[in-house]
Amino acid sequence: MIEHRTHTLSRELMLAELTEICAKLVASGVERAAVSFGWDSNLDIDDMWVDVEVSLTALPEYLANAESAGTIEVGKADIFIKTEDIEFTLCHESDLHVTGSSPLVAETRSRWSNLGYEPYPVDPRV
């Protein structure tokens, strides 16, 4: 499945897109997502990529608390947000990724293009 990525974004723009994605998912009837932290988070390797179920309405606060605790820094650590048909990543390289079968993937790619984030496709199998 093709993944779409942005160019490097500021922390503020990354958080704005997180808010946008959460709002669109909630509007489509999705209430919860699996959230995990990866590369460059301040976790032991065994604690990375462990999904925690989080309410989408509480997700921004959940990430703010993780930042306050020193576990992550938005734009510096991988943050994965997964539902049944979409995966959204705030990457440790200060860009965003989206993939999945949801119509929201194409909508997000179009939004990013309109905002000048220059999304480009990546085939993860390569």
N, C-alpha and C positions, 0 to 999 in steps of 0.2 A: 504494500500500500504506500502510495506517495505521501511524503511529509512535506509541508510547506514551512519555510523558515523566513524570518525577517533579517534585515541587516541589524547591526548593533543599535540598541535603543537605550535611552536613559532609564533609570530605576522608576521614575515617575510615569513614563510611558508604559513600561512593563506592567506596573500596578494598575494603570488605567485600563489596559487590555484585559487584565485579570478580572477587574470589576465588570467589564463589558461581557466577557465570556460567561461569567457566573450569572449575570442578569439574563442573558439569552437562554442559557440552559434552564434556569428556573422558569422562565416564561414558556418554555417548551414542555414543562412538566417534570423536569429532572430536579430532584431535591438534594441528592447526596453524590459525593464523588470519593474515589479512593485517592488519597494524597500520600506521596512519598518524597523523600529527599535523597539526592544522589551525590555525585561528585562535588567536592569542595564544601560540603556541609560539615559541620563540626560534630560528626557522629563516628562511632566505630564502624568499620566496614561491615560488620554483621548487622548493624542497625540501619544501614542504608537500603533503599529500595524496599522497605517494609511498608505496605499499604495501611493507612489509617483512614477509616470512614469518617468524613467530615460533611456537615451540612453546607451546601453552597452559599447560603446566606451568612454563615459564620466563617467562611473560608478566609476572607481578608483579615479578620481578627485573629484567626488561628495562625496565619503566616506572620502577622505583626508580633504575636506572642513568641513565636519561634525565633524571630529576629531579636526581640528583646532579651531572650534567654541565651542568645549567642549561637543558636543551633544553625541558623542560615543567615545569609545576606542576599536579598533579592538582586539578581544580576551577577552574583558571584558563586552561587550554589545551584545545582539542578533541583528544580521543584516540578514534580510530575502530578498532573491532575487528570484522572481517568474516570470516564463513565462507560456505559455499555458500548457506545459507538463513537466516542471522540476521546482523543488524548491531547492535552494542552501542556506544553512544557515552558517554564521560565528557565532558560538555560544559564549555566555558569559562565557562558561567553557573552552574556548581556544581550541575547536575542531570544525570540519566541519561536516555538515550533507548534504546529497543529497537524494532526492526522486522524483518520477514521472514516467511517462510512456515513456519518451524520451529514445532512445538508448544511449544517452549521460550519463544516470545514470549508466548503466553497464560499459561503457567505463571509467567513472570517478572512480567507485569502483575498477576496474582493475588497473587503473593508481595509485590509492592510495596504493593498495596492492604492486605493483612494487616499489613504493617509500618507502615502509616500514612503512606506516602510519597505518597499521593494521586495515583496515575497518571491521566493524562488523554490522550485520543486527539488526534492532530494529523494532518491530511491534508496531506502535503508538496506536493500539487499546488495547494494554495490559497495 
